[in-house]
């Protein structure tokens, strides 16, 4: 797959919504999570909403309902996520999107079937929040992954945390501990079913459109360099009029191959089943994680690498971001 380092987006954007929420403040002005309904939360900094975590109850069954983050904004108020875009209406901000789990889609939309191509099947599952706990420093949630018949294929403990960065940016960390249910779980993707290069599935960050985007990774600039690589980080530098923002996505553990798009749309995820089926034995765990760091400026390769390192250090255990909440039924 080839693509130039930068490409135009012809579609105009509306003026950015800076996420102001008058009257909502934290005690010391630092960002803090606040509950929003039984299974949602908002990350507030003074009167600004930096991120919203939604329970997925607004999603159609064919989109594989699941909790998701949207919007996520830079400290300057620029949105870094998109939801239900026309090109892929089942994409929702930042979410755990798995295309084929024992035949069930937790991705939404069509499923790639060997010999038939992308086919709309009646195989969409649901990620069901069971408990959600919110503290200023983190959101912790327990979930069940139910197939179309209601059977539980996986359980998950999810944690969302955040940290301010010294250069005016901030970082968001997503950690998921998945556990197989009573039977072995097989993770597949379009690539494992015959569509080369389409090994998507995992924690997917879908960005909105911009006037132009440059992709960076440890190997240099360009979508083709980043896609399929095991770079420890990738970055999207988006230009919107006179403004520029950078979103760096980093993997806190051993790097999985990156599924990355920056031509048809902007988005990326560390791929769980890039080119082979992953089997999780009954009762066995699998940890997945993603760190996103946002700044209101354009970075180059060294700058993006440094931001990735700062973000992961700030989100490391013991970095003093606030207490771990106890999980209790809502």
C-alpha positions in Angstrom: 0.0 0.0 0.0 1.5 3.4 -1.0 0.5 6.9 0.0 2.3 10.2 0.1 3.2 11.6 3.5 0.4 14.2 3.2 -2.9 14.3 1.4 -5.7 16.8 1.2 -9.2 16.2 2.5 -11.6 18.0 0.3 -14.5 18.0 2.7 -14.8 21.2 4.7 -15.0 21.0 8.5 -17.4 23.0 10.7 -15.8 25.4 13.2 -14.4 23.4 16.1 -16.5 22.8 19.2 -14.2 23.6 22.1 -16.2 21.5 24.5 -17.0 24.1 27.1 -19.2 23.1 29.9 -19.9 26.3 32.0 -20.1 25.8 35.7 -18.3 22.4 35.7 -14.9 22.6 37.4 -12.5 20.5 39.4 -11.2 21.4 42.8 -7.6 22.3 41.7 -8.1 22.9 38.0 -6.5 19.6 37.0 -8.4 17.2 34.7 -10.7 14.8 36.5 -13.2 12.2 35.5 -16.8 12.7 36.5 -19.7 10.2 36.2 -22.2 10.7 33.4 -25.0 8.2 33.8 -24.7 4.6 35.0 -21.8 3.6 32.7 -20.5 6.9 31.2 -18.0 9.6 32.3 -16.6 12.9 31.2 -13.0 14.1 31.7 -13.3 17.8 32.8 -10.6 20.4 33.1 -12.1 23.5 34.6 -15.0 24.4 32.2 -13.6 22.2 29.3 -14.6 18.7 28.4 -11.4 16.9 27.2 -13.1 13.6 26.6 -16.5 11.8 27.0 -16.9 8.1 27.6 -20.3 6.8 26.3 -22.0 3.5 27.1 -22.9 2.6 23.5 -26.6 2.4 24.1 -27.1 4.9 21.2 -25.7 2.4 18.6 -27.6 0.2 16.2 -27.3 -3.5 16.5 -25.6 -3.7 13.1 -22.8 -1.4 14.5 -22.0 -3.9 17.3 -22.9 -1.7 20.3 -20.0 -1.0 22.6 -18.8 1.8 24.9 -16.6 4.4 23.2 -14.8 7.7 23.7 -16.1 10.6 21.8 -15.3 13.4 21.5 -11.7 13.5 22.6 -10.1 17.0 22.2 -6.7 18.6 22.5 -6.1 21.0 25.4 -6.9 23.7 22.8 -10.3 22.3 22.1 -9.6 20.6 18.7 -11.6 17.4 18.2 -9.5 14.3 17.6 -12.3 11.7 17.1 -15.2 11.1 14.7 -18.4 9.1 15.2 -20.6 7.4 12.6 -18.7 9.0 9.6 -20.3 8.5 6.2 -17.5 6.3 5.0 -17.8 3.8 7.9 -20.9 4.4 10.0 -19.9 1.8 12.5 -16.7 3.7 13.5 -17.2 5.4 16.9 -14.4 7.5 18.3 -12.0 5.3 20.3 -13.4 1.8 21.0 -12.5 -1.9 21.3 -13.5 -3.0 17.8 -12.9 -6.7 17.0 -14.1 -7.9 13.6 -14.4 -11.7 14.1 -14.5 -13.4 17.5 -15.7 -17.0 17.2 -17.7 -15.8 14.2 -19.2 -12.8 16.0 -18.5 -9.2 14.9 -17.7 -6.7 17.6 -16.6 -4.3 14.9 -19.9 -3.7 13.2 -20.9 -3.4 9.5 -19.9 -6.1 7.0 -17.8 -9.2 7.7 -15.2 -10.3 5.2 -16.0 -13.9 4.2 -13.5 -15.9 2.3 -14.6 -16.4 -1.3 -17.5 -13.9 -0.9 -15.9 -10.6 0.1 -17.5 -8.1 2.5 -20.9 -9.4 3.4 -23.6 -8.1 5.8 -24.2 -11.0 8.2 -26.5 -11.3 11.2 -23.6 -11.8 13.5 -23.2 -8.6 15.4 -22.5 -8.9 19.1 -22.6 -6.4 22.0 -20.1 -5.3 24.6 -22.2 -5.0 27.8 -21.0 -2.9 30.7 -21.6 -4.6 34.0 -20.0 -2.4 36.6 -18.4 1.1 36.2 -16.5 3.0 38.8 -15.2 6.6 38.4 -12.6 8.4 40.4 -10.9 11.7 39.5 -7.9 9.7 38.1 -9.5 6.8 36.2 -12.6 5.0 34.9 -12.7 1.3 35.6 -15.2 -0.9 34.0 -16.2 -4.6 33.8 -17.8 -5.8 30.5 -19.2 -8.9 29.0 -19.0 -9.7 25.3 -22.2 -11.3 24.2 -22.8 -13.0 20.8 -26.1 -12.7 18.8 -27.6 -15.5 21.0 -26.6 -13.8 24.2 -23.8 -16.2 25.2 -20.7 -14.6 26.8 -17.6 -15.2 24.7 -15.2 -12.8 26.7 -15.1 -10.7 29.8 -13.0 -7.6 30.1 -11.7 -5.3 32.8 -11.1 -1.9 31.2 -9.2 1.1 32.6 -9.1 4.6 31.2 -6.6 7.0 32.8 -5.1 10.4 31.9 -2.1 12.6 32.6 -1.1 16.2 31.8 2.2 16.7 30.0 4.7 19.4 30.6 4.5 20.8 27.0 0.8 21.7 27.3 -0.4 18.4 25.9 -2.2 15.6 27.7 -2.3 11.8 27.4 -5.1 9.2 27.6 -4.4 5.6 28.4 -6.7 2.7 27.6 -5.9 -0.8 29.1 -8.0 -3.8 28.5 -7.6 -7.2 30.2 -9.7 -9.7 28.2 -10.4 -13.2 29.5 -11.9 -16.0 27.4 -15.1 -17.6 28.7 -15.9 -21.3 29.0 -14.6 -22.1 25.5 -11.5 -21.2 23.5 -11.8 -17.9 21.7 -10.5 -17.3 18.1 -9.7 -13.8 17.0 -9.8 -13.4 13.2 -9.7 -10.5 10.8 -10.3 -9.9 7.1 -6.6 -10.6 6.5 -6.8 -14.1 8.2 -9.9 -14.7 6.0 -8.1 -13.8 2.7 -8.0 -10.0 2.4 -4.4 -9.1 2.3 -3.3 -6.1 4.4 -6.6 -5.8 6.2 -5.6 -7.3 9.5 -7.6 -4.7 11.5 -9.1 -5.2 14.9 -8.3 -4.0 18.4 -8.4 -0.6 20.1 -9.3 1.6 17.2 -8.8 5.3 17.2 -10.9 7.0 14.4 -10.0 10.6 13.7 -12.1 13.2 11.9 -11.2 14.8 8.7 -8.7 17.6 8.2 -7.4 19.8 5.4 -4.3 17.6 5.3 -2.7 14.8 7.2 0.9 13.6 7.6 1.6 10.2 9.1 4.8 9.6 11.1 6.3 6.5 12.7 9.7 5.4 13.9 10.5 4.4 10.3 9.9 7.9 9.0 7.0 9.7 7.2 4.2 8.1 5.2 1.2 5.8 5.6 2.9 2.9 3.8 5.8 3.1 6.2 3.6 2.9 9.3 0.9 0.4 8.1 1.9 -3.2 9.1 4.9 -2.0 11.0 5.8 -2.8 14.6 6.8 0.8 15.3 6.3 1.5 19.1 4.3 4.6 18.1 2.6 6.3 15.1 1.4 9.9 14.7 -1.1 11.8 12.8 -0.2 15.5 12.1 -3.5 17.2 11.0 -3.7 20.6 9.6 -7.0 22.5 9.8 -6.8 26.0 8.3 -4.0 27.8 10.1 -4.0 25.3 13.0 -2.1 22.1 13.4 -2.4 19.3 15.9 -0.6 16.1 16.5 -2.0 12.9 17.9 0.6 10.3 18.8 -0.6 6.7 19.5 1.8 4.4 21.4 1.7 0.8 22.5 2.7 0.3 26.1 3.7 -3.4 25.6 5.4 -5.4 22.9 4.2 -3.8 19.7 1.6 -5.5 17.6 1.5 -4.6 13.8 -0.3 -1.3 13.2 -3.4 -1.2 11.0 -3.4 2.4 9.8 -5.3 4.4 7.3 -4.7 8.0 6.2 -6.0 8.1 2.6 -9.6 6.9 2.8 -9.8 8.2 6.4 -7.5 8.8 9.4 -7.4 6.0 11.9 -5.2 3.3 13.5 -5.2 0.4 15.8 -2.7 -2.2 17.1 -3.9 -5.3 15.2 -4.8 -8.4 17.4 -5.0 -10.8 14.4 -2.8 -9.1 11.8 -2.0 -12.1 9.5 -2.9 -15.1 11.6 -5.7 -16.3 13.8 -5.0 -15.7 17.5 -6.4 -18.4 19.8 -7.1 -17.5 23.5 -7.7 -20.7 25.5 -10.7 -20.9 27.8 -10.1 -18.9 30.9 -6.9 -17.4 29.6 -6.1 -13.6 29.7 -5.0 -11.2 27.0 -3.9 -7.6 27.7 -4.3 -4.9 25.1 -3.3 -1.3 25.5 -3.1 2.1 23.7 -1.8 5.5 24.8 -2.9 8.6 22.9 -1.0 11.9 23.4 -2.3 15.2 21.9 -0.6 18.5 21.4 -1.7 21.7 19.6 1.2 21.9 17.3 2.8 20.0 14.4 5.6 17.6 15.4 8.3 15.9 13.4 9.6 12.3 13.9 11.9 13.1 16.8 9.3 15.3 18.5 6.6 12.6 18.1 9.0 9.9 19.5 9.7 12.2 22.5 6.0 12.8 23.1 5.3 9.1 23.0 8.0 8.5 25.7 6.7 11.3 27.9 3.1 10.1 27.7 3.9 6.6 28.6 6.1 7.7 31.5 3.3 9.9 32.8 0.8 7.1 32.6 3.1 4.5 34.2 2.0 2.9 37.5 2.9 5.1 40.4 3.1 8.3 38.4 0.6 10.0 40.8 -2.4 10.6 38.7 -5.0 9.9 41.3 -6.5 6.9 43.2 -7.6 3.7 41.5 -11.4 3.4 42.0 -13.1 0.5 43.5 -15.4 -1.3 41.1 -18.9 -1.5 42.4 -22.2 -2.3 40.6 -24.1 0.8 39.3 
